[in-house]
């Protein structure tokens, strides 16, 4: 019973853990999303995935491409749900202009980090990111394993 209640109180819908491994995250922005009704219902049941998603800028507007929202089995018959539909993200015009300037620099991209609820609305956290080289990824793995070993040693010592 407690797990159901904790699940309902959680405002996070989906997270892109791969982005934290593949990119150096520099700036984070909160963007609203333009969704259809069946997508909101599917998000309430947690049927979203961001791992293959990316953000593009077209004609001064920002779009999320590749983020999947899987429809519920009980979706209406008159609606034709498309799981990987391109979704428009909502930001202020001055924020979009600043992001356009940054993305045009070499090596920068926009990456979706997570979807979450805020005041009954779906928000998408996006980040201005720079890709990691292979040796950076290896050093990240090495640091993570080192932290695990230290935690194991501390845990075994406390017993």
C-alpha positions as CSV (number, residue, x, y, z in Angstrom):
1,X,0.0,0.0,0.0
2,X,2.8,2.4,0.8
3,X,4.5,1.9,-2.6
4,X,1.3,2.9,-4.4
5,X,1.0,6.0,-2.3
6,X,4.7,6.9,-2.9
7,X,4.2,6.3,-6.6
8,X,1.2,8.7,-6.7
9,X,3.1,11.5,-4.8
10,X,6.0,11.3,-7.2
11,X,5.9,14.0,-9.8
12,X,8.6,12.5,-12.1
13,X,7.2,10.7,-15.1
14,X,10.3,9.7,-17.1
15,X,14.0,10.3,-16.9
16,X,16.8,10.2,-19.5
17,X,19.6,8.6,-17.5
18,X,21.7,8.1,-20.7
19,X,22.0,11.9,-21.1
20,X,23.9,12.2,-17.8
21,X,26.4,9.6,-19.1
22,X,26.8,10.8,-22.7
23,X,26.9,14.6,-22.1
24,X,28.3,17.4,-20.0
25,X,25.2,19.3,-18.9
26,X,25.7,23.0,-18.7
27,X,22.3,24.9,-18.5
28,X,18.9,23.5,-17.6
29,X,15.6,24.9,-18.7
30,X,12.0,24.0,-17.8
31,X,9.7,23.9,-20.8
32,X,6.0,23.2,-21.1
33,X,4.7,20.7,-23.6
34,X,1.9,20.7,-26.2
35,X,0.1,17.4,-25.7
36,X,-3.0,15.6,-26.9
37,X,-5.6,14.2,-24.5
38,X,-4.6,10.5,-24.9
39,X,-0.9,11.5,-24.2
40,X,-1.8,13.1,-20.9
41,X,-3.8,10.0,-19.9
42,X,-0.8,7.8,-20.8
43,X,1.6,10.1,-18.9
44,X,-0.6,9.8,-15.8
45,X,0.0,6.0,-15.9
46,X,3.7,6.5,-16.5
47,X,4.0,5.3,-20.1
48,X,6.8,7.5,-21.3
49,X,10.4,7.0,-22.5
50,X,13.0,9.7,-23.2
51,X,16.2,7.7,-23.9
52,X,16.1,8.1,-27.6
53,X,14.7,11.6,-27.6
54,X,16.4,14.8,-28.7
55,X,15.5,18.4,-29.0
56,X,15.7,20.5,-32.2
57,X,15.0,24.1,-33.1
58,X,13.0,24.8,-36.2
59,X,11.8,28.3,-37.3
60,X,12.3,29.7,-33.9
61,X,10.4,27.0,-32.1
62,X,11.6,24.0,-30.0
63,X,10.4,20.5,-30.6
64,X,11.0,17.2,-28.8
65,X,11.6,14.4,-31.3
66,X,11.9,10.7,-30.5
67,X,10.4,10.8,-27.0
68,X,7.8,8.0,-26.8
69,X,4.5,8.2,-25.1
70,X,2.9,4.8,-25.4
71,X,-0.9,4.9,-25.7
72,X,-3.1,3.1,-23.2
73,X,-4.9,0.0,-24.4
74,X,-8.2,1.7,-23.5
75,X,-7.5,4.6,-25.9
76,X,-10.5,5.9,-27.7
77,X,-11.4,4.4,-31.1
78,X,-11.7,7.7,-32.9
79,X,-8.1,8.7,-31.9
80,X,-5.1,7.5,-33.9
81,X,-2.3,7.5,-31.3
82,X,1.3,7.9,-32.6
83,X,3.7,7.0,-29.9
84,X,6.7,8.9,-31.2
85,X,4.9,12.0,-32.4
86,X,7.0,15.3,-32.5
87,X,5.9,17.4,-29.6
88,X,6.3,21.2,-29.4
89,X,8.0,22.6,-26.3
90,X,7.0,26.0,-24.9
91,X,9.7,28.5,-23.8
92,X,9.9,32.3,-23.7
93,X,11.1,33.8,-26.9
94,X,14.2,35.3,-25.3
95,X,15.2,31.9,-23.9
96,X,14.8,30.3,-27.3
97,X,16.9,33.0,-28.9
98,X,19.7,32.5,-26.4
99,X,19.5,28.7,-26.9
100,X,19.7,29.1,-30.7
101,X,22.9,31.1,-30.2
102,X,24.4,28.5,-27.9
103,X,23.4,25.5,-30.1
104,X,25.0,27.0,-33.2
105,X,28.3,26.8,-31.4
106,X,30.3,23.7,-32.2
107,X,29.5,20.7,-30.0
108,X,26.4,21.9,-28.2
109,X,23.0,20.3,-28.4
110,X,19.7,20.2,-26.5
111,X,18.9,17.1,-24.6
112,X,15.6,16.2,-22.8
113,X,16.4,15.1,-19.2
114,X,13.1,14.4,-17.6
115,X,9.3,14.7,-17.8
116,X,7.4,15.7,-14.6
117,X,4.2,17.1,-13.3
118,X,4.1,20.7,-12.0
119,X,0.8,22.2,-10.9
120,X,-1.1,19.7,-12.9
121,X,0.8,20.4,-16.1
122,X,3.5,18.3,-17.8
123,X,6.9,19.9,-17.9
124,X,10.0,18.8,-19.8
125,X,13.4,19.6,-18.4
126,X,15.9,20.2,-21.2
127,X,19.6,20.9,-20.9
128,X,22.2,22.6,-23.1
129,X,24.8,19.8,-23.3
130,X,28.2,19.1,-24.9
131,X,29.0,15.6,-25.9
132,X,31.5,13.6,-23.9
133,X,34.5,11.9,-25.6
134,X,35.1,8.2,-25.1
135,X,37.9,8.9,-22.5
136,X,35.5,11.1,-20.5
137,X,32.9,8.3,-20.4
138,X,35.6,5.9,-19.2
139,X,36.6,8.3,-16.4
140,X,33.0,8.6,-15.4
141,X,32.7,4.8,-15.1
142,X,35.9,4.7,-13.1
143,X,34.7,7.3,-10.7
144,X,31.4,5.6,-10.2
145,X,33.0,2.2,-9.5
146,X,35.4,3.9,-7.1
147,X,32.5,5.4,-5.1
148,X,30.8,2.0,-5.1
149,X,33.9,0.3,-3.6
150,X,34.2,3.0,-0.9
151,X,30.5,2.6,0.0
152,X,30.9,-1.2,0.2
153,X,34.0,-0.9,2.4
154,X,32.2,1.5,4.7
155,X,29.1,-0.7,4.9
156,X,31.1,-3.8,5.7
157,X,33.1,-1.9,8.3
158,X,29.9,-0.7,10.1
159,X,28.7,-4.3,10.5
